[in-house]
Amino acid sequence: MELTTPEGDVFQTYLVGPADATKAVLIIHDWWGMLNYNREWADQFAKLGYRAMVVDLYDGYHPADIKDAGEYMRGIDLEVAHSKLDTAITTLQIPHRKIAVLGWSFGGLQAQHTTLQNPSIVDALVLYYCRVILDKQNITTLNCPVLAIFAESERTWPKKQYSFEKTMSEANKILEYYSYDADHGFANPEGPRYDSDATEEALQKTVTFLEKYLV
């Protein structure tokens, strides 16, 4: 599905699931761009009755290697990216529908921005092994529960997990979190760090979390 931001930027999305679904999930890819597994997750949510949308923030580009991925990610115009995500989430919004935002790595960071920019729209937030920007300064605008999935092989774990848990607790915000003995990027079957067991368990945790809060 092709969408256009108020500024005139055209972008592509992958949209599946019942048009009249009472639950929806906006899915944001990692620094490799939109891949098959992003669409496959959307398909799985659609089978559960969700309206699911994957937003392509890379406009079809797929980095050739890690160096290329890092450079391309850092070169993204974040104002344009955030406008695309705002447009996408507005497109998903219909009366009586609950909406979640889910992202991996780069996508997890953008999911946080989107949630903070749309506190009255987002009803649940799911983060996979990403930089956490929800801190004391901006967490007051967070109106939804958060599920955070951590990779224990990351250099910043467990300090990142502990700090996030402390911040959320002090702000009286709802946080569920799990960590896995796996590497950053473990949910990407096209990557070298893929861990099928961790991915399957994390997906089930995600489904359970969303079923709990998107009611």
N, C-alpha and C positions, 0 to 999 in steps of 0.2 A: 504494500500500500504506500503510495506516494503522499507525503505531506509537505506543507509549505508554512514556514514561520511568518509571523507578522512583518518581518523585515524582508521577506521575499526569498529566503534560502530554502531550496527544495531538497528533501532528503527521503531516503527509503526506510520502510519498516517491514517487518514480517508480522502479520496479524492473523491470529487463528482463534478459534473458540466461538461459542454462541454470542451473537450480537446482543442478546438480551440477558447475558450472564449477570448475576448479582455480585460477582467477584472478578477482579481483574489484576493482572500483574504486568508491570512495565519492567522489561529486562534490558540490562545495559552490559555490553560486551567488555572484555578485558583489552589489553593493549595490542592484541593481535587482530582487532577488528571483528566484524560479525562472522562467526564460524558456524559450522554445522551443529555443534553441540548447543549453541545458544538457541537455534531454531528447534532442536530436539527437546530442550527443556520447555520451550513454549508449547510444543506439541503435547508434552506430558501434562502440563497444566490444563490445556484445552480439553484433554480427555477427562479431567476431573471437573469439568464444567466452568473453567475460567475463560475469560477473554484475555488473551495473552499477546503482548506486543514486544518485539525486539526492535530497538532503534539502532540504525547504522550511523554512528558518529564519524566513521572513516570514509563515507561516501564510496563504498565498494573497494577501498584499498586494503591489501593484505601485506603486511611487512614481510620481508624476505628472511630476516633473522633478528636476533635480540637487539643488535645495535640499531637496525632500521626501525624496529618497534619502539625503542626508547626515543629515538629522534623524532619519529612521526608523532608520538604521543605528546612530546613536549612542544611540538609545533602547532598543536590544535588550537584554534581560536576558541577559547572557553566561553566567550560571550555568545558566539554562534551555537556552540554545543549546548549551552544551558537553555537557549531559546528553543532549540530543537526538542529538548526534553520537556520543556514547559508546554510546547505545542502537542507533543505526544500524549502527555498526561491529561491535558485538557480534552483531547480527542477521546480518550478512554472514559472520561467522566460523563455519566448519565445518572438520572435520579435513582436513589436507593442502591447504588453500586459502591462496594468497598474496593479500594485500590491499594495494592502493595507495590513497592519498588525494590528490585533485586539487582545487585551488580557484583561482578568479580573484579578484584584488583582495581585497575583504572575505572572500571564501571562502578565499583563499590564507592569510590570517591565521588563520582558524579551522582550516584544515587543519594548520597548524603546532601549534596548541594541542592538537588531537586526537591528532596523532602523538606529541607529548611526553607526553600523558596515557595513551597506549596503546602504549608502546614495544615490548611483546612481541607486539603484534598487527599493527602497520603494517610492511609490508615495502618500501614505496617511497613517496616523497612528491614531488608535482609542484606547483610554485608558478608562478602567472602574475601578473606585475606587481603585487606586493603588498608591504606593509611586512614587513620581515624581523625576526623576534624571536628567531631562533636566534643566541644570543650565547655568550660564554665562560661565563656563569653556568648556562645550561640546556642547552647543546649536548651535555654529557656523557651525557644521557639519550637522545640520538638514536641509534637502532640501525639506521637504514635509509639507503640512498642517496637523494640529493635531485637533482631536476631543477628548475632555476630558469630561467624565461623572463622576460626584461626588455624593457621598452619604452624605446627610446633618447630619446624625446621627453619623458620624465618629468624633472621638475626635479631629482630626486634621483639620476638616472643620470649618469655611471657610478660615482659615489662608492659608492652602495649595492651595486652589483655587486662592486666591488673589495673592499669591507669584508667582504662575505659570503664571497667566495672566500678571503680571508685567514683568516677565522675557521674555516672548514671545513678548510682546509689545516693550520692549526696544531693542530686537534683530530683530525687524521687521519681525517676523515670523507669519504665519497664524494660529490662534487658534479660534476654536469654542468650547464653553463649556456650559454645562447644569448641574444643580444640582437637586436632588430629595429628598423629605422628606421621606427618606428610609434608611435602614441600609446597611453597607458594606456586599456585597454578595447578594444584592436584586435580581439579575438576575438568581440566581440558584434555580430552582423549587424544587430541592431535599434538600434544606437547610431550616432552621427555619426562615430565614430572607427574604424569597421570597416575592416580591411585584409584582404581575402580572401587575398592572396598570403602575407602573414605568418602568417595563421591556418592555412592549409593546411600550410605548412612546419613551423610549431610543433606542429601535431597529429601530423605524421609523426615529428618528433623525440620526441614524447611516447610514441607507440606503440612506437618502436624502444627507447626507454629502458625501458619497462615489460616489453617482451618479453625484454630483457636481464636484468632483475633479478627478475622474478616467475617464477622457475623452481625 
